Amino acid sequence: MTLTRTIICLVIIAVITLAANFVMSKYQADLMSSAMEYADLMDNIPAEIGVWKRTKTADLPWYALEQLKVSRAENWTYVNEQTNEYVHVSFLVGPTGRLSVHTPEVCMNGQGYMISQERQREVFPANEDDENAENSVQDTFWRVTIANKAAAPGNHIVSFYSLGTGKRWWAKDTPRYELTNYPFVLKMQVETVTTDPEAYNPARSFLKVFLPEVTKVYAETDLQGKYGK
């Protein structure tokens, strides 16, 4: 009788294990499919936005892709055809944990760079022309200023970066924990070089026109509804 019960228990455990593996495999397959959907939508982000025109596309090094485990990563350069100002844009889709810890401050540390201005949160209202903009949906980005005096004295890299769903962007203090409901996210980083980081910054001006275009591309997706709370 004891042997029979043992066999029954082992069978039940085996069935539960198989069922759990099936559910997990299905979840992983669904997750990978969703991530690739978001990755493919990057093709729809315009190469021309007003006076800004994409002039260059570069690939991330293979070791960076391997480290980040991203589904897709794009590096673009946009140039303002009226002023010749330029910005570099990095756009990635990948695991929330890995993308959240690889910030400009961390990645440039130990490479001859130094933080010349600590990061601060900047707000981008959905419509800055709206007189009630303070009550509208707002996206937030971190803004950090980094200097490399040895290589280019007087030059500063001003970098804006954020994690989001394509429709919303958040500058979280602890994104690895605050965005745990999202198994993957999009990461955007926009930066430019300036000799006066306190003056007019083309990266911020670019984001004002770039963000609405990205929102249009991801308007029909629902990463927040599917995974977030």
Secondary structure, DSSP 4 states (H G I P E B T S, - for coil): -HHHHHHHHHHHHHHHHHHHHHHHHHHHHHHHHHHHHHHHGGGGS-SEETTEEEEEEEPPPHHHHHHHT-SEEEEEEEEETTT--EEEEEEEEEEHHHHHH--HHHHHTTTT-EEEEEEEEEEEES-TTSTTGGGS-EEEEEEEEEE-TTTSTT-EEEEEEEEE-SS-EE--SSHHHHTTT-SEEEEEEEEEEES-TTS--HHHHHHHHHHHHHHHHTTT--HHHHT--
